[in-house]
């Protein structure tokens, strides 16, 4: 039986960098729009921009990370 496991963003960053990809910052306008929508839905969501990536979290826990590469 196949089991899928999520990996940490640091591992993905290392893999992509070793493969020759370069990370690019995400749009500040899009990031601020997402923050407004999340805050209007529920104050417990958080959006943090760091390391040219966007971390979506609930309270103190990161749920998912979005990043752009070329």
PDB file as gemmi writes it, atoms N, CA and C in Angstrom:
CRYST1    1.000    1.000    1.000  90.00  90.00  90.00 P 1                      
ATOM      1  N   UNK A   1       0.844  -1.181   0.000  1.00  0.00           N  
ATOM      2  CA  UNK A   1       0.000   0.000   0.000  1.00  0.00           C  
ATOM      3  C   UNK A   1       0.891   1.246   0.000  1.00  0.00           C  
ATOM      4  N   UNK A   2       0.553   2.186  -0.843  1.00  0.00           N  
ATOM      5  CA  UNK A   2       1.327   3.418  -0.973  1.00  0.00           C  
ATOM      6  C   UNK A   2       0.920   4.415   0.107  1.00  0.00           C  
ATOM      7  N   UNK A   3       1.933   5.039   0.706  1.00  0.00           N  
ATOM      8  CA  UNK A   3       1.698   6.056   1.726  1.00  0.00           C  
ATOM      9  C   UNK A   3       2.389   7.335   1.278  1.00  0.00           C  
ATOM     10  N   UNK A   4       1.634   8.427   1.200  1.00  0.00           N  
ATOM     11  CA  UNK A   4       2.219   9.712   0.829  1.00  0.00           C  
ATOM     12  C   UNK A   4       2.526  10.501   2.084  1.00  0.00           C  
ATOM     13  N   UNK A   5       3.704  11.125   2.090  1.00  0.00           N  
ATOM     14  CA  UNK A   5       4.103  11.938   3.234  1.00  0.00           C  
ATOM     15  C   UNK A   5       4.469  13.333   2.735  1.00  0.00           C  
ATOM     16  N   UNK A   6       4.056  14.317   3.472  1.00  0.00           N  
ATOM     17  CA  UNK A   6       4.399  15.691   3.126  1.00  0.00           C  
ATOM     18  C   UNK A   6       5.823  15.979   3.579  1.00  0.00           C  
ATOM     19  N   UNK A   7       6.528  16.768   2.785  1.00  0.00           N  
ATOM     20  CA  UNK A   7       7.904  17.111   3.132  1.00  0.00           C  
ATOM     21  C   UNK A   7       7.989  18.570   3.552  1.00  0.00           C  
ATOM     22  N   UNK A   8       8.988  18.875   4.324  1.00  0.00           N  
ATOM     23  CA  UNK A   8       9.213  20.243   4.773  1.00  0.00           C  
ATOM     24  C   UNK A   8       9.666  21.107   3.604  1.00  0.00           C  
ATOM     25  N   UNK A   9       9.328  22.393   3.683  1.00  0.00           N  
ATOM     26  CA  UNK A   9       9.682  23.317   2.610  1.00  0.00           C  
ATOM     27  C   UNK A   9      11.193  23.413   2.428  1.00  0.00           C  
ATOM     28  N   UNK A  10      11.950  23.312   3.510  1.00  0.00           N  
ATOM     29  CA  UNK A  10      13.411  23.380   3.412  1.00  0.00           C  
ATOM     30  C   UNK A  10      13.982  22.304   2.507  1.00  0.00           C  
ATOM     31  N   UNK A  11      13.413  21.114   2.549  1.00  0.00           N  
ATOM     32  CA  UNK A  11      13.873  20.026   1.675  1.00  0.00           C  
ATOM     33  C   UNK A  11      13.559  20.328   0.215  1.00  0.00           C  
ATOM     34  N   UNK A  12      12.358  20.845  -0.039  1.00  0.00           N  
ATOM     35  CA  UNK A  12      11.997  21.211  -1.407  1.00  0.00           C  
ATOM     36  C   UNK A  12      12.892  22.335  -1.922  1.00  0.00           C  
ATOM     37  N   UNK A  13      13.152  23.317  -1.062  1.00  0.00           N  
ATOM     38  CA  UNK A  13      14.016  24.435  -1.458  1.00  0.00           C  
ATOM     39  C   UNK A  13      15.392  23.910  -1.859  1.00  0.00           C  
ATOM     40  N   UNK A  14      15.956  23.017  -1.071  1.00  0.00           N  
ATOM     41  CA  UNK A  14      17.273  22.444  -1.376  1.00  0.00           C  
ATOM     42  C   UNK A  14      17.248  21.678  -2.691  1.00  0.00           C  
ATOM     43  N   UNK A  15      16.234  20.865  -2.888  1.00  0.00           N  
ATOM     44  CA  UNK A  15      16.124  20.084  -4.130  1.00  0.00           C  
ATOM     45  C   UNK A  15      16.036  20.977  -5.358  1.00  0.00           C  
ATOM     46  N   UNK A  16      15.168  21.971  -5.279  1.00  0.00           N  
ATOM     47  CA  UNK A  16      14.992  22.859  -6.427  1.00  0.00           C  
ATOM     48  C   UNK A  16      16.253  23.665  -6.711  1.00  0.00           C  
ATOM     49  N   UNK A  17      16.921  24.126  -5.665  1.00  0.00           N  
ATOM     50  CA  UNK A  17      18.163  24.884  -5.835  1.00  0.00           C  
ATOM     51  C   UNK A  17      19.243  24.006  -6.458  1.00  0.00           C  
ATOM     52  N   UNK A  18      19.382  22.771  -5.975  1.00  0.00           N  
ATOM     53  CA  UNK A  18      20.384  21.855  -6.538  1.00  0.00           C  
ATOM     54  C   UNK A  18      20.080  21.511  -7.994  1.00  0.00           C  
ATOM     55  N   UNK A  19      18.813  21.560  -8.382  1.00  0.00           N  
ATOM     56  CA  UNK A  19      18.421  21.272  -9.758  1.00  0.00           C  
ATOM     57  C   UNK A  19      18.604  22.481 -10.669  1.00  0.00           C  
ATOM     58  N   UNK A  20      19.062  23.612 -10.109  1.00  0.00           N  
ATOM     59  CA  UNK A  20      19.338  24.789 -10.921  1.00  0.00           C  
ATOM     60  C   UNK A  20      18.226  25.813 -10.979  1.00  0.00           C  
ATOM     61  N   UNK A  21      17.180  25.615 -10.216  1.00  0.00           N  
ATOM     62  CA  UNK A  21      16.093  26.592 -10.195  1.00  0.00           C  
ATOM     63  C   UNK A  21      16.433  27.739  -9.255  1.00  0.00           C  
ATOM     64  N   UNK A  22      15.824  28.903  -9.522  1.00  0.00           N  
ATOM     65  CA  UNK A  22      16.024  30.089  -8.688  1.00  0.00           C  
ATOM     66  C   UNK A  22      14.660  30.538  -8.176  1.00  0.00           C  
ATOM     67  N   UNK A  23      14.589  30.838  -6.889  1.00  0.00           N  
ATOM     68  CA  UNK A  23      13.299  31.262  -6.326  1.00  0.00           C  
ATOM     69  C   UNK A  23      13.036  32.729  -6.653  1.00  0.00           C  
ATOM     70  N   UNK A  24      11.769  33.052  -6.804  1.00  0.00           N  
ATOM     71  CA  UNK A  24      11.341  34.414  -7.093  1.00  0.00           C  
ATOM     72  C   UNK A  24      10.306  34.833  -6.059  1.00  0.00           C  
ATOM     73  N   UNK A  25      10.344  36.109  -5.656  1.00  0.00           N  
ATOM     74  CA  UNK A  25       9.348  36.576  -4.677  1.00  0.00           C  
ATOM     75  C   UNK A  25       7.951  36.591  -5.293  1.00  0.00           C  
ATOM     76  N   UNK A  26       6.976  36.363  -4.469  1.00  0.00           N  
ATOM     77  CA  UNK A  26       5.590  36.411  -4.915  1.00  0.00           C  
ATOM     78  C   UNK A  26       5.110  37.861  -4.923  1.00  0.00           C  
ATOM     79  N   UNK A  27       4.036  38.132  -5.612  1.00  0.00           N  
ATOM     80  CA  UNK A  27       3.499  39.479  -5.753  1.00  0.00           C  
ATOM     81  C   UNK A  27       3.018  40.039  -4.414  1.00  0.00           C  
ATOM     82  N   UNK A  28       3.506  41.209  -4.054  1.00  0.00           N  
ATOM     83  CA  UNK A  28       3.088  41.857  -2.808  1.00  0.00           C  
ATOM     84  C   UNK A  28       1.597  42.193  -2.846  1.00  0.00           C  
ATOM     85  N   UNK A  29       1.100  42.569  -4.020  1.00  0.00           N  
ATOM     86  CA  UNK A  29      -0.330  42.895  -4.153  1.00  0.00           C  
ATOM     87  C   UNK A  29      -1.192  41.658  -3.904  1.00  0.00           C  
ATOM     88  N   UNK A  30      -0.810  40.541  -4.488  1.00  0.00           N  
ATOM     89  CA  UNK A  30      -1.565  39.298  -4.289  1.00  0.00           C  
ATOM     90  C   UNK A  30      -1.502  38.878  -2.825  1.00  0.00           C  
ATOM     91  N   UNK A  31      -0.326  38.965  -2.224  1.00  0.00           N  
ATOM     92  CA  UNK A  31      -0.168  38.591  -0.816  1.00  0.00           C  
ATOM     93  C   UNK A  31      -1.070  39.424   0.086  1.00  0.00           C  
ATOM     94  N   UNK A  32      -1.114  40.730  -0.138  1.00  0.00           N  
ATOM     95  CA  UNK A  32      -1.950  41.587   0.710  1.00  0.00           C  
ATOM     96  C   UNK A  32      -3.436  41.309   0.484  1.00  0.00           C  
ATOM     97  N   UNK A  33      -3.822  41.001  -0.746  1.00  0.00           N  
ATOM     98  CA  UNK A  33      -5.217  40.659  -1.030  1.00  0.00           C  
ATOM     99  C   UNK A  33      -5.616  39.373  -0.310  1.00  0.00           C  
ATOM    100  N   UNK A  34      -4.734  38.380  -0.333  1.00  0.00           N  
ATOM    101  CA  UNK A  34      -5.013  37.116   0.359  1.00  0.00           C  
ATOM    102  C   UNK A  34      -5.163  37.357   1.857  1.00  0.00           C  
ATOM    103  N   UNK A  35      -4.307  38.206   2.426  1.00  0.00           N  
ATOM    104  CA  UNK A  35      -4.397  38.510   3.861  1.00  0.00           C  
ATOM    105  C   UNK A  35      -5.752  39.117   4.215  1.00  0.00           C  
ATOM    106  N   UNK A  36      -6.225  40.041   3.401  1.00  0.00           N  
ATOM    107  CA  UNK A  36      -7.517  40.688   3.653  1.00  0.00           C  
ATOM    108  C   UNK A  36      -8.648  39.664   3.615  1.00  0.00           C  
ATOM    109  N   UNK A  37      -8.628  38.802   2.602  1.00  0.00           N  
ATOM    110  CA  UNK A  37      -9.682  37.789   2.472  1.00  0.00           C  
ATOM    111  C   UNK A  37      -9.653  36.829   3.664  1.00  0.00           C  
ATOM    112  N   UNK A  38      -8.466  36.361   4.041  1.00  0.00           N  
ATOM    113  CA  UNK A  38      -8.357  35.437   5.174  1.00  0.00           C  
ATOM    114  C   UNK A  38      -8.841  36.074   6.470  1.00  0.00           C  
ATOM    115  N   UNK A  39      -8.428  37.319   6.717  1.00  0.00           N  
ATOM    116  CA  UNK A  39      -8.835  37.995   7.953  1.00  0.00           C  
ATOM    117  C   UNK A  39     -10.333  38.264   7.999  1.00  0.00           C  
ATOM    118  N   UNK A  40     -10.946  38.488   6.848  1.00  0.00           N  
ATOM    119  CA  UNK A  40     -12.393  38.700   6.843  1.00  0.00           C  
ATOM    120  C   UNK A  40     -13.140  37.391   7.092  1.00  0.00           C  
ATOM    121  N   UNK A  41     -12.495  36.275   6.780  1.00  0.00           N  
ATOM    122  CA  UNK A  41     -13.122  34.970   6.994  1.00  0.00           C  
ATOM    123  C   UNK A  41     -12.957  34.499   8.435  1.00  0.00           C  
ATOM    124  N   UNK A  42     -11.707  34.547   8.935  1.00  0.00           N  
ATOM    125  CA  UNK A  42     -11.443  34.094  10.305  1.00  0.00           C  
ATOM    126  C   UNK A  42     -10.110  34.669  10.764  1.00  0.00           C  
ATOM    127  N   UNK A  43     -10.078  35.249  11.948  1.00  0.00           N  
ATOM    128  CA  UNK A  43      -8.875  35.896  12.480  1.00  0.00           C  
ATOM    129  C   UNK A  43      -7.772  34.905  12.857  1.00  0.00           C  
ATOM    130  N   UNK A  44      -8.086  33.625  12.948  1.00  0.00           N  
ATOM    131  CA  UNK A  44      -7.085  32.633  13.345  1.00  0.00           C  
ATOM    132  C   UNK A  44      -6.145  32.234  12.211  1.00  0.00           C  
ATOM    133  N   UNK A  45      -6.525  32.541  10.964  1.00  0.00           N  
ATOM    134  CA  UNK A  45      -5.614  32.287   9.853  1.00  0.00           C  
ATOM    135  C   UNK A  45      -4.510  33.322   9.875  1.00  0.00           C  
ATOM    136  N   UNK A  46      -3.338  32.927   9.430  1.00  0.00           N  
ATOM    137  CA  UNK A  46      -2.244  33.895   9.316  1.00  0.00           C  
ATOM    138  C   UNK A  46      -1.493  33.637   8.024  1.00  0.00           C  
ATOM    139  N   UNK A  47      -0.918  34.687   7.500  1.00  0.00           N  
ATOM    140  CA  UNK A  47      -0.143  34.621   6.272  1.00  0.00           C  
ATOM    141  C   UNK A  47       1.166  35.334   6.537  1.00  0.00           C  
ATOM    142  N   UNK A  48       2.275  34.628   6.372  1.00  0.00           N  
ATOM    143  CA  UNK A  48       3.589  35.187   6.667  1.00  0.00           C  
ATOM    144  C   UNK A  48       4.457  35.069   5.424  1.00  0.00           C  
ATOM    145  N   UNK A  49       5.102  36.174   5.058  1.00  0.00           N  
ATOM    146  CA  UNK A  49       6.037  36.168   3.942  1.00  0.00           C  
ATOM    147  C   UNK A  49       7.450  36.058   4.498  1.00  0.00           C  
ATOM    148  N   UNK A  50       8.170  34.991   4.117  1.00  0.00           N  
ATOM    149  CA  UNK A  50       9.569  34.851   4.511  1.00  0.00           C  
ATOM    150  C   UNK A  50      10.279  33.942   3.519  1.00  0.00           C  
ATOM    151  N   UNK A  51      11.556  34.195   3.329  1.00  0.00           N  
ATOM    152  CA  UNK A  51      12.384  33.387   2.429  1.00  0.00           C  
ATOM    153  C   UNK A  51      11.789  33.289   1.027  1.00  0.00           C  
ATOM    154  N   UNK A  52      11.250  34.379   0.508  1.00  0.00           N  
ATOM    155  CA  UNK A  52      10.620  34.428  -0.810  1.00  0.00           C  
ATOM    156  C   UNK A  52       9.520  33.377  -0.957  1.00  0.00           C  
ATOM    157  N   UNK A  53       8.799  33.137   0.134  1.00  0.00           N  
ATOM    158  CA  UNK A  53       7.692  32.180   0.121  1.00  0.00           C  
ATOM    159  C   UNK A  53       6.560  32.727   0.982  1.00  0.00           C  
ATOM    160  N   UNK A  54       5.397  32.155   0.815  1.00  0.00           N  
ATOM    161  CA  UNK A  54       4.206  32.579   1.531  1.00  0.00           C  
ATOM    162  C   UNK A  54       3.713  31.408   2.376  1.00  0.00           C  
ATOM    163  N   UNK A  55       3.720  31.589   3.686  1.00  0.00           N  
ATOM    164  CA  UNK A  55       3.318  30.546   4.631  1.00  0.00           C  
ATOM    165  C   UNK A  55       1.896  30.818   5.097  1.00  0.00           C  
ATOM    166  N   UNK A  56       0.997  29.885   4.841  1.00  0.00           N  
ATOM    167  CA  UNK A  56      -0.369  29.980   5.331  1.00  0.00           C  
ATOM    168  C   UNK A  56      -0.464  29.123   6.579  1.00  0.00           C  
ATOM    169  N   UNK A  57      -0.984  29.707   7.652  1.00  0.00           N  
ATOM    170  CA  UNK A  57      -1.059  28.969   8.902  1.00  0.00           C  
ATOM    171  C   UNK A  57      -2.373  29.161   9.618  1.00  0.00           C  
ATOM    172  N   UNK A  58      -2.571  28.324  10.609  1.00  0.00           N  
ATOM    173  CA  UNK A  58      -3.718  28.406  11.507  1.00  0.00           C  
ATOM    174  C   UNK A  58      -3.147  28.520  12.908  1.00  0.00           C  
ATOM    175  N   UNK A  59      -3.438  29.640  13.584  1.00  0.00           N  
ATOM    176  CA  UNK A  59      -2.868  29.931  14.892  1.00  0.00           C  
ATOM    177  C   UNK A  59      -1.346  29.859  14.798  1.00  0.00           C  
ATOM    178  N   UNK A  60      -0.691  28.941  15.516  1.00  0.00           N  
ATOM    179  CA  UNK A  60       0.776  28.879  15.503  1.00  0.00           C  
ATOM    180  C   UNK A  60       1.328  27.810  14.571  1.00  0.00           C  
ATOM    181  N   UNK A  61       0.486  27.175  13.766  1.00  0.00           N  
ATOM    182  CA  UNK A  61       0.941  26.055  12.942  1.00  0.00           C  
ATOM    183  C   UNK A  61       0.922  26.419  11.455  1.00  0.00           C  
ATOM    184  N   UNK A  62       2.048  26.158  10.769  1.00  0.00           N  
ATOM    185  CA  UNK A  62       2.087  26.322   9.321  1.00  0.00           C  
ATOM    186  C   UNK A  62       1.308  25.185   8.682  1.00  0.00           C  
ATOM    187  N   UNK A  63       0.451  25.523   7.711  1.00  0.00           N  
ATOM    188  CA  UNK A  63      -0.339  24.510   7.018  1.00  0.00           C  
ATOM    189  C   UNK A  63       0.228  24.192   5.641  1.00  0.00           C  
ATOM    190  N   UNK A  64       0.621  25.244   4.916  1.00  0.00           N  
ATOM    191  CA  UNK A  64       1.102  25.060   3.550  1.00  0.00           C  
ATOM    192  C   UNK A  64       1.998  26.234   3.181  1.00  0.00           C  
ATOM    193  N   UNK A  65       2.901  25.997   2.248  1.00  0.00           N  
ATOM    194  CA  UNK A  65       3.819  27.038   1.786  1.00  0.00           C  
ATOM    195  C   UNK A  65       3.694  27.153   0.274  1.00  0.00           C  
ATOM    196  N   UNK A  66       3.623  28.385  -0.215  1.00  0.00           N  
ATOM    197  CA  UNK A  66       3.594  28.632  -1.656  1.00  0.00           C  
ATOM    198  C   UNK A  66       4.861  29.385  -2.038  1.00  0.00           C  
ATOM    199  N   UNK A  67       5.451  28.989  -3.154  1.00  0.00           N  
ATOM    200  CA  UNK A  67       6.650  29.670  -3.634  1.00  0.00           C  
ATOM    201  C   UNK A  67       6.680  29.612  -5.152  1.00  0.00           C  
ATOM    202  N   UNK A  68       7.478  30.474  -5.759  1.00  0.00           N  
ATOM    203  CA  UNK A  68       7.608  30.524  -7.216  1.00  0.00           C  
ATOM    204  C   UNK A  68       9.064  30.279  -7.595  1.00  0.00           C  
ATOM    205  N   UNK A  69       9.262  29.488  -8.641  1.00  0.00           N  
ATOM    206  CA  UNK A  69      10.614  29.111  -9.079  1.00  0.00           C  
ATOM    207  C   UNK A  69      10.707  29.211 -10.592  1.00  0.00           C  
ATOM    208  N   UNK A  70      11.927  29.488 -11.064  1.00  0.00           N  
ATOM    209  CA  UNK A  70      12.157  29.541 -12.513  1.00  0.00           C  
ATOM    210  C   UNK A  70      13.475  28.872 -12.820  1.00  0.00           C  
TER     211      UNK A  70                                                      
END                                                                             
